[in-house]
Amino acid sequence: MLQILIVTFPFFALVLCGYLAARRGMLPLAAIPGLNGFVLFFALPCMLYRFGASTPIGELLDVSLALTYLLCALVMVAFVVAVTLHGRIGWNDAAFGALVGAFPNTGFMGVPLLVALLGAKAAGPAIVTILVDMVITSSLCIALSRLGGDPAQGGVSATQAAKNALKGVAANPMPWSILLGAVFSALQLELPKPVASTVGLLADAASPVALFTIGAVLARSQMLAREDKTHEVHWQEYVPVALIKLFLHPLLVLLVGVSAVSLGVHIDKFALTVLVLLAALPSASNVSLLAERFGADNGRIARIILVSTAAAFFTFSGAVALMVGI
């Protein structure tokens, strides 16, 4: 367990550094979107391209793994919506609560953390889950969030919301960087050396800057939520969802994965371990930005992400200790 904490501590420490920097004013709140933009449009795509290009194409096209993870994501979304859709939590808030309950922080945290723990081979399954979450899980939850709206009052339909979400995915450089890496892997191509060196520098910056940015984004969301006195959030509205994310999600993935293997579905044991550990990650920090864009209660969403991230230092390390022995 101590060896696991030695590996995981620096990752969570960087998140804490970003959080404290924003909270204490060392990092201006206006600078956080710039950090986020650097990670999203430059560093992280280069890191994902590098992993995609160095991963055998067969691992990137693992349909069994993708369908197993997708099934679990759909179950998680349905369950969280079912248990939270009541009272003052309408479709919009329930849908984004479901998204933070089903969407782990794979891109910003999971890929570098699992590669550090398990080696470069862990990148393949992680990339598969990123595509599932970005293309399907996010689009589904955004569509669900529109079910409670009234198109006659300026809202949009669920179908239009899903289309808008897919347009957003198309504008996101991460799926394209994964696709480009897969093409280079399949054709065994290499970038020109000066370009490869530039990509390498940006890829190396992805992990520390992304983790620092997670902390800053969480601090910003919490600070803005506290300023909004009109939407008081009770702990019963966010702590249960954070616990569902950290405990139920990985347990579900493990049970579904083991059941699929027992039924004859080919899922590599190592890949299943990676899948479970990805599900044990805290909620994706970018859901807070989506919730803000679509008018959901961002104070609640930010608190779910914050609680899951803080608790994950212990719960994720425990999950690693359990899974590496399977």
BELSUL-V374403 format. One record per residue. SS is DSSP state (@ for helix, = for strand, . for the rest). PHI is phi in whole degrees, -180 to 180 (none if undefined). PSI is psi in whole degrees, 0 to 359 (NA if undefined). Layout:
ss=SS phi=PHI psi=PSI
ss=SS phi=PHI psi=PSI
This chain:
ss=. phi=none psi=321
ss=@ phi=-62 psi=320
ss=@ phi=-64 psi=324
ss=@ phi=-67 psi=315
ss=@ phi=-63 psi=327
ss=@ phi=-63 psi=324
ss=@ phi=-78 psi=317
ss=@ phi=-79 psi=333
ss=@ phi=-56 psi=311
ss=@ phi=-59 psi=326
ss=@ phi=-66 psi=312
ss=@ phi=-74 psi=331
ss=@ phi=-66 psi=323
ss=@ phi=-67 psi=323
ss=@ phi=-61 psi=316
ss=@ phi=-63 psi=320
ss=@ phi=-61 psi=316
ss=@ phi=-64 psi=321
ss=@ phi=-63 psi=312
ss=@ phi=-67 psi=323
ss=@ phi=-61 psi=319
ss=@ phi=-74 psi=318
ss=@ phi=-64 psi=324
ss=. phi=-92 psi=3
ss=. phi=82 psi=4
ss=. phi=-69 psi=332
ss=. phi=-115 psi=112
ss=. phi=-60 psi=142
ss=@ phi=-60 psi=329
ss=@ phi=-68 psi=342
ss=@ phi=-86 psi=344
ss=@ phi=-63 psi=316
ss=@ phi=-58 psi=328
ss=@ phi=-66 psi=317
ss=@ phi=-61 psi=315
ss=@ phi=-62 psi=319
ss=@ phi=-65 psi=320
ss=@ phi=-61 psi=315
ss=@ phi=-66 psi=312
ss=@ phi=-70 psi=320
ss=@ phi=-102 psi=346
ss=@ phi=-125 psi=294
ss=@ phi=-69 psi=308
ss=@ phi=-65 psi=317
ss=@ phi=-59 psi=323
ss=@ phi=-67 psi=320
ss=@ phi=-65 psi=316
ss=@ phi=-67 psi=322
ss=@ phi=-60 psi=315
ss=@ phi=-63 psi=317
ss=@ phi=-67 psi=319
ss=@ phi=-63 psi=320
ss=@ phi=-72 psi=334
ss=@ phi=-98 psi=2
ss=. phi=-103 psi=132
ss=. phi=-53 psi=138
ss=@ phi=-59 psi=329
ss=@ phi=-62 psi=326
ss=@ phi=-74 psi=331
ss=@ phi=-79 psi=343
ss=. phi=-114 psi=34
ss=. phi=-79 psi=94
ss=@ phi=-65 psi=319
ss=@ phi=-60 psi=317
ss=@ phi=-66 psi=316
ss=@ phi=-63 psi=317
ss=@ phi=-69 psi=323
ss=@ phi=-62 psi=313
ss=@ phi=-66 psi=320
ss=@ phi=-63 psi=316
ss=@ phi=-58 psi=315
ss=@ phi=-64 psi=320
ss=@ phi=-63 psi=317
ss=@ phi=-66 psi=320
ss=@ phi=-64 psi=317
ss=@ phi=-62 psi=315
ss=@ phi=-60 psi=312
ss=@ phi=-62 psi=318
ss=@ phi=-67 psi=313
ss=@ phi=-65 psi=320
ss=@ phi=-62 psi=316
ss=@ phi=-63 psi=321
ss=@ phi=-88 psi=347
ss=@ phi=-112 psi=346
ss=. phi=-78 psi=88
ss== phi=-166 psi=162
ss=. phi=56 psi=233
ss=. phi=-85 psi=355
ss== phi=-91 psi=103
ss=. phi=-89 psi=193
ss=@ phi=-61 psi=321
ss=@ phi=-62 psi=308
ss=@ phi=-70 psi=322
ss=@ phi=-65 psi=321
ss=@ phi=-67 psi=317
ss=@ phi=-76 psi=333
ss=@ phi=-65 psi=322
ss=@ phi=-66 psi=324
ss=@ phi=-66 psi=318
ss=@ phi=-71 psi=340
ss=@ phi=-80 psi=340
ss=@ phi=-117 psi=347
ss=. phi=-110 psi=102
ss== phi=-77 psi=163
ss=. phi=-82 psi=63
ss=@ phi=-71 psi=313
ss=@ phi=-67 psi=306
ss=@ phi=-74 psi=326
ss=@ phi=-119 psi=315
ss=@ phi=-64 psi=313
ss=@ phi=-61 psi=304
ss=@ phi=-64 psi=325
ss=@ phi=-68 psi=314
ss=@ phi=-72 psi=328
ss=@ phi=-64 psi=320
ss=@ phi=-66 psi=325
ss=@ phi=-81 psi=316
ss=@ phi=-116 psi=353
ss=. phi=101 psi=171
ss=. phi=-62 psi=337
ss=. phi=-64 psi=339
ss=@ phi=-70 psi=344
ss=@ phi=-67 psi=325
ss=@ phi=-58 psi=302
ss=@ phi=-60 psi=325
ss=@ phi=-64 psi=319
ss=@ phi=-64 psi=322
ss=@ phi=-59 psi=315
ss=@ phi=-69 psi=327
ss=@ phi=-60 psi=316
ss=@ phi=-64 psi=318
ss=@ phi=-62 psi=313
ss=@ phi=-68 psi=320
ss=@ phi=-74 psi=320
ss=@ phi=-85 psi=317
ss=@ phi=-103 psi=303
ss=@ phi=-60 psi=312
ss=@ phi=-64 psi=315
ss=@ phi=-63 psi=320
ss=@ phi=-63 psi=314
ss=@ phi=-68 psi=323
ss=@ phi=-65 psi=320
ss=@ phi=-64 psi=318
ss=@ phi=-63 psi=326
ss=@ phi=-65 psi=340
ss=. phi=-89 psi=353
ss=. phi=-65 psi=333
ss=. phi=-91 psi=359
ss=. phi=-85 psi=166
ss=. phi=-117 psi=107
ss=@ phi=-56 psi=330
ss=@ phi=-68 psi=341
ss=@ phi=-103 psi=24
ss=. phi=97 psi=1
ss=. phi=-81 psi=183
ss=. phi=-124 psi=158
ss=. phi=-76 psi=166
ss=@ phi=-62 psi=321
ss=@ phi=-63 psi=315
ss=@ phi=-66 psi=323
ss=@ phi=-63 psi=319
ss=@ phi=-64 psi=320
ss=@ phi=-64 psi=318
ss=@ phi=-63 psi=322
ss=@ phi=-65 psi=319
ss=@ phi=-66 psi=325
ss=@ phi=-64 psi=322
ss=@ phi=-64 psi=321
ss=@ phi=-63 psi=318
ss=@ phi=-64 psi=331
ss=@ phi=-87 psi=353
ss=. phi=-84 psi=127
ss=@ phi=-72 psi=344
ss=@ phi=-65 psi=312
ss=@ phi=-61 psi=323
ss=@ phi=-69 psi=324
ss=@ phi=-68 psi=323
ss=@ phi=-64 psi=315
ss=@ phi=-62 psi=317
ss=@ phi=-63 psi=318
ss=@ phi=-63 psi=321
ss=@ phi=-64 psi=320
ss=@ phi=-64 psi=315
ss=@ phi=-65 psi=324
ss=@ phi=-67 psi=316
ss=@ phi=-66 psi=321
ss=@ phi=-92 psi=358
ss=. phi=55 psi=47
ss=. phi=-96 psi=163
ss=. phi=-136 psi=145
ss=. phi=-72 psi=153
ss=. phi=-56 psi=146
ss=@ phi=-55 psi=314
ss=@ phi=-61 psi=321
ss=@ phi=-68 psi=318
ss=@ phi=-62 psi=323
ss=@ phi=-67 psi=320
ss=@ phi=-65 psi=315
ss=@ phi=-60 psi=320
ss=@ phi=-63 psi=319
ss=@ phi=-63 psi=315
ss=@ phi=-66 psi=320
ss=@ phi=-63 psi=321
ss=@ phi=-66 psi=332
ss=@ phi=-80 psi=344
ss=@ phi=-60 psi=310
ss=@ phi=-63 psi=305
ss=@ phi=-65 psi=319
ss=@ phi=-69 psi=321
ss=@ phi=-63 psi=316
ss=@ phi=-66 psi=318
ss=@ phi=-62 psi=321
ss=@ phi=-68 psi=323
ss=@ phi=-56 psi=311
ss=@ phi=-61 psi=318
ss=@ phi=-66 psi=319
ss=@ phi=-64 psi=318
ss=@ phi=-63 psi=317
ss=@ phi=-64 psi=316
ss=@ phi=-61 psi=315
ss=@ phi=-62 psi=318
ss=@ phi=-66 psi=319
ss=@ phi=-66 psi=318
ss=@ phi=-68 psi=323
ss=@ phi=-67 psi=323
ss=@ phi=-69 psi=330
ss=@ phi=-72 psi=337
ss=. phi=-88 psi=91
ss=. phi=-76 psi=350
ss=. phi=-81 psi=346
ss=. phi=-125 psi=75
ss=. phi=-70 psi=135
ss=. phi=-113 psi=122
ss=. phi=-86 psi=151
ss=@ phi=-61 psi=332
ss=@ phi=-65 psi=343
ss=@ phi=-91 psi=350
ss=. phi=-132 psi=327
ss=@ phi=-63 psi=315
ss=@ phi=-58 psi=322
ss=@ phi=-67 psi=320
ss=@ phi=-62 psi=319
ss=@ phi=-69 psi=323
ss=@ phi=-60 psi=317
ss=@ phi=-63 psi=315
ss=@ phi=-79 psi=332
ss=@ phi=-113 psi=309
ss=@ phi=-71 psi=319
ss=@ phi=-59 psi=306
ss=@ phi=-64 psi=325
ss=@ phi=-65 psi=318
ss=@ phi=-62 psi=314
ss=@ phi=-62 psi=319
ss=@ phi=-63 psi=313
ss=@ phi=-66 psi=316
ss=@ phi=-66 psi=318
ss=@ phi=-64 psi=314
ss=@ phi=-64 psi=320
ss=@ phi=-64 psi=318
ss=@ phi=-63 psi=318
ss=@ phi=-64 psi=319
ss=@ phi=-66 psi=335
ss=. phi=-87 psi=2
ss=. phi=100 psi=3
ss=. phi=-75 psi=132
ss=. phi=-82 psi=107
ss=. phi=-131 psi=122
ss=. phi=-63 psi=139
ss=@ phi=-60 psi=318
ss=@ phi=-65 psi=317
ss=@ phi=-63 psi=321
ss=@ phi=-66 psi=320
ss=@ phi=-59 psi=315
ss=@ phi=-62 psi=318
ss=@ phi=-61 psi=316
ss=@ phi=-65 psi=318
ss=@ phi=-68 psi=326
ss=@ phi=-63 psi=319
ss=@ phi=-66 psi=336
ss=. phi=-82 psi=355
ss=. phi=-70 psi=160
ss=. phi=-69 psi=172
ss== phi=-65 psi=150
ss=. phi=-66 psi=130
ss=. phi=-71 psi=335
ss=. phi=-73 psi=348
ss=@ phi=-64 psi=330
ss=@ phi=-61 psi=320
ss=@ phi=-67 psi=320
ss=@ phi=-65 psi=318
ss=@ phi=-62 psi=319
ss=@ phi=-64 psi=320
ss=@ phi=-67 psi=325
ss=. phi=-100 psi=12
ss=. phi=76 psi=22
ss=. phi=-81 psi=172
ss=. phi=-75 psi=91
ss=@ phi=-69 psi=337
ss=@ phi=-62 psi=318
ss=@ phi=-66 psi=314
ss=@ phi=-62 psi=316
ss=@ phi=-62 psi=322
ss=@ phi=-68 psi=323
ss=@ phi=-61 psi=314
ss=@ phi=-65 psi=317
ss=@ phi=-64 psi=313
ss=@ phi=-64 psi=316
ss=@ phi=-66 psi=324
ss=@ phi=-70 psi=316
ss=@ phi=-65 psi=317
ss=@ phi=-73 psi=334
ss=@ phi=-65 psi=338
ss=@ phi=-56 psi=323
ss=@ phi=-91 psi=314
ss=@ phi=-69 psi=320
ss=@ phi=-67 psi=318
ss=@ phi=-61 psi=322
ss=@ phi=-65 psi=321
ss=@ phi=-64 psi=321
ss=@ phi=-63 psi=316
ss=@ phi=-61 psi=323
ss=@ phi=-76 psi=317
ss=@ phi=-77 psi=328
ss=. phi=-69 psi=345
ss=. phi=-93 psi=359
ss=. phi=-77 psi=NA
